[in-house]
Structures are given as C-alpha cells and as structure tokens.
Amino acid sequence: MDAFASFFDSQSASRNRWSYDSLKNLRQISPLVQNHLKQVYLTLCCALVASAAGAYLHILWNIGGLLTTIACFGCMAWLLSISPYEEQKRVALLMATALLEGASIGPLIDLAIQIDPSVLITAFVGTAVAFGCFSVAAMLARRREYLYLGGLLSSGLSILLWLHFASSIFGGSAALFKFELYFGLLVFVGYVVVDTQDIIEKAHLGDLDYVKHSLSLFTDFVAVFVRILIIMLKNSTEKEKKKKRRD
C-alpha cells in the first residue's frame, strides 16, 4: 500500500497550512460536525463492504492484479477531480475504488485463506478495533492536538518509501522487511489519528465533503489491515516451520 504515498503527501501538505491562531482554538466538536462524522463512517463502512466484495470476486475469478491496481488509482484520481456537488457520481466512484482495491489485495487474502482462514478474521477484527480506538482517541482529544504529528508522519512515510525502493532494487534482508512492516504499521496507525482530526478541523471550517474524507480513512484502514495481515501470516508460517522441525 505504499503506492498511496502521493495521496497522503497531498493530505499532509494541507495539514501544515494551519495558522498559529487556529492552532490555539480548542472548541469542542459541534453537532454539525458530529453528523458529518456519522456520514463519513457510514460511507466508510459501505466502502469496506465493497472492498470485501472485490476480494471475493478475485477468489472466484482471479481478477486481482496490476490492472485492478491501476484502475483503482484511476478511479481515485477521477473522484478527486470531480466537483463535490456531483455527489452520486463521487459515491459511485468511491465504491468502485474500494471494489478494485479489494480485488487488488485479493491475492493476499486468498493466500491467507489457504494458510489459515482464522488469521484473516483476526487481522480484520484487530484492524477494526485499532482503527476504532485511535479514531475515538482523536475525537476525544483537544482540537488540533494531534495535527502536529502530520509532518513527523510524512517524514516517516518518506523513509518507508525510500527503504522499499532501495530493497526492491538492491535486495533486502528479512530483518529489513520486518522493519518495513512494523514501521509502516506505526506510520499508518498514526495517520488514522491525524486524518480523523484533520477531517474534524475541515468540517469545522465548512468542508463537509464526506466522500473525500471517507476515501482518506479508507486508505488508512486498508494500509493498516494489509500490514497486520502480513505480520500475522508471517508469524503463522514461522510457527508451522517450528512445529515441522520438532516433529
């Protein structure tokens, strides 16, 4: 999921535009913003269902791969280029993006089902719990308290991209791969907090584009889920190898 870097970089750039006076504003979340958040999370749930459908389609017909990944980015770019007033079209594009993203990670999900289906369920539940806890923490925190992390996370994402680029060209050890996984998980969990507060801030300033905000949280969720799933699969295969050696 490192390919979402350009989208995250544009998001982090907007976070750094707050003035000093606005950073001192610690008003509570208004009812209007609360309703907006409900709409955002409802749309996010629908996107996750569409993503699950995409993964299921891959398992049935093996459609996931490079083409679905390219199509996913194409739908995402199309969505971001359309005016917020074209609500139905943008929602349809969000669902198409989620469906294609689900198909793109379908091979990983298929692998998890073949190795140990319980790992897939545990990874999803763990991601949902972590996502929910960090989102609630961001909502209960003082306004803009965690927006300061945006620059630090952007730097961490840049380091992660360079490590991935270097390992793909020069080759990387198992230790480097493990570091990428855990460090990437830490970065994207941090983005859950920052993006949640960023959405709250934009809503307070009148930006109620729930489709775009749902897309931001959807990419965070998928990034965290993929990394947790890979970590659990790796641990599961290592346990199996140890059992075989003992036998």
N, C-alpha and C positions, 0 to 999 in steps of 0.2 A: 503493500500500500504506500510505499514511498513515492509513487508516481503522483500522489495528490499534493506534492510539495508546492507547486505553483499556486494552487488554490489556497493553501494555508499561508503562504507568504503574502498573498494579497489581503487575506484576513488579518494577519499580524500587522501589516502596514497601516490598516485603518485603525487598529487599536492604539497606535502610537501618536494619534493626532489629538488626543485629549489635552486641553489646556490645564494649567495649574489650578485655576479656579474651579473647573469642573471636577477635578480630582478630589477637591475638598468637599464636594457635595455628597452627603451620605443619607439622603432621604430614603424612606422605606419604599418597597415595591407597591405601586398603586394598583387599584382594581383593574384598570385598563391593561396594565402590563401583565397582571395575573391571568386575565382572559387570553391575552396574546400567547403566553407561555403554554396554556392549556391547548390552544390551537396548534402551536408548534409541536408539542409532544404527541398530540393525536395524529398529526401528519407524519411524524417520525415513526410511529407505530405502524401506520399504513405502509410506509416505505420499507420497513423491516419485513412486513408480510410479503410485499412484492419481491424483496431480495430473496426471501426463503423460497418463493415460487420459482425464481430464476435458478437457484441452486438445484431445485427438484427437477426442473426441465433439463439441466445438464446431466443429472443422474439418469434420466430417461433416454435422452437423445445425444448426449455428449456434445453439447453446443458451446460450452465454455472454452475460452482461449484468447488468443491475441485479438481476433476480430471483435469479440464482445467487449474487450477492454477498450479498444479504440472507439467503438460505438458508444460505450459508456461515457468516455470523455467528450465525445461529440455532443451527446445529449446534454451533458452538464454545461458545456460552453454555450449551447443553444439556449438553455434555460436562463443562464446568467445574462444573456444578451437581450432577452425579451422584457418588455415593459411590465412592471408589477401589476398593471391594470388588466393584463390578459391572464387572469387567474386560472381558469380552467386549463388553458394550454400549458401553463407552467406546472400545474399539479400533475398533468399527464406526463410531461417531460421528466418530472421528479420520479414518478413511478417507473417510467421507462429506464431512467438512470439506475434506480435501485434494482430493477429486474436484471439488467445487464451486468450490474456489479455482482449480484448473486450468482449469475451464470459464470462470471469470471473467476470467482473463488470456488466454484463448483468442484474443480478437480481436487482442491484441498479438502473439501467436505466429503467428497467421495472416498478419498484416502482415509479420512478419519473413521468413516463408517466401516470400511474394510478392516481396519486395525482394531478399533474398539468403539462401538457406537456410543457407549456411555461417556466417552471423552468429549464428544460433540455436544451432548446435552449439558455436561458440567461446564464446558467452556462458555456456552451461551448464557447459562444461568449466572456464572461468575462475572461475565461481562456486563450483564444486565444489573446485577447487584452493585458492582463497582461504578458503573455509569450512573445509576440512580443515587448512590451515596454521594458521589462527587458533585452531581448536579444539585442535590439538595444542599450540600455544604456551600456551594456557590450562591444559592438563593438566600440562605440564611445569613451569609456573611454581609458585612457592611458593603455598601455600593462601591464598586471600583476597587475593592481591596485587593483582588487577585489580578486585575488588569496589568499590574506591574510585571507579572510573570511573562507577559506576551513576548517581550524582547528576549528574555532568557530562553524561552521555549523555541523561539525562532532560531536562536544560535544553536540550540541542541539539535533541532531538525536539520540545520545545515551540516553539522558534524556528522549526523547519521547518514545523510545523503553522500557526503564525501567518503565515508567508510564503506558504504555499499558500492559506490563507484569504484573505489580502489580494490576492494575484494573481488569484484566482478572482472576486473582487468588483470590484476596481478595474482589473484587467488588469495583465499583467506583460510585461516585455521578454524578449527571447531570452537576454540575459545573466542575468536573474533566474532563468529556467527552468533554465539550465545550472548556476547556483549551487545551486539546489534539488536537482538530480540528484546532483551531486558531494558536496555536504554531506550529503545523505540517505544516500548510499552509505557515506560515512565513519562516520556515526552507526550504521547497521545492522551494519557490519562490527565496530564496537566492541561492539555488543550480542552478537555471536557469542562474543566473548571473555568478556564479563561473564556471559552466560547459561550458558556452559559451566562457569565456576567456581561460579556460583550453584547449578547442578544438583549439582556435586560436594559443595558445602557441605551442601545439603539432604540428600543421600544419607548423608553422614557423621553427620547428626543424626537419621537414621532415616526420612527421607521418600524412599521408593522408588517414587513414583508415576511410572513410566516413560512413561505415556500423556501426562500433563500436561507432562512435561519434553520429550517428543518434539514436542508441539504448539508449545512455546516455540521450539525450534530450527527447526521447520518454517517458522514465520512469519519468522524471521530469514533463512532460506535464500531464501524466495520474495521477500522485500523486496530482498535483495542482487541476486538474479537479474534481477528486473524492471528495476532501475536500470542494471545492466550492459548488459542488452539494449537499453534505450532509448538509452543513450550510444553503443553500437556502431551502432545503426540510424541515429542522427543523424549520426555520422561517415561512415557508408556513403553516405547521401543527399547529404551535402556533397561527398564525393569524386566522386559521379556528376555533380553540378551543375558542378563544376570541369572535368570531362572534356568535358561538352557545350559549355561555354564555349570551351574550347581548339579543339574541332572546328569 
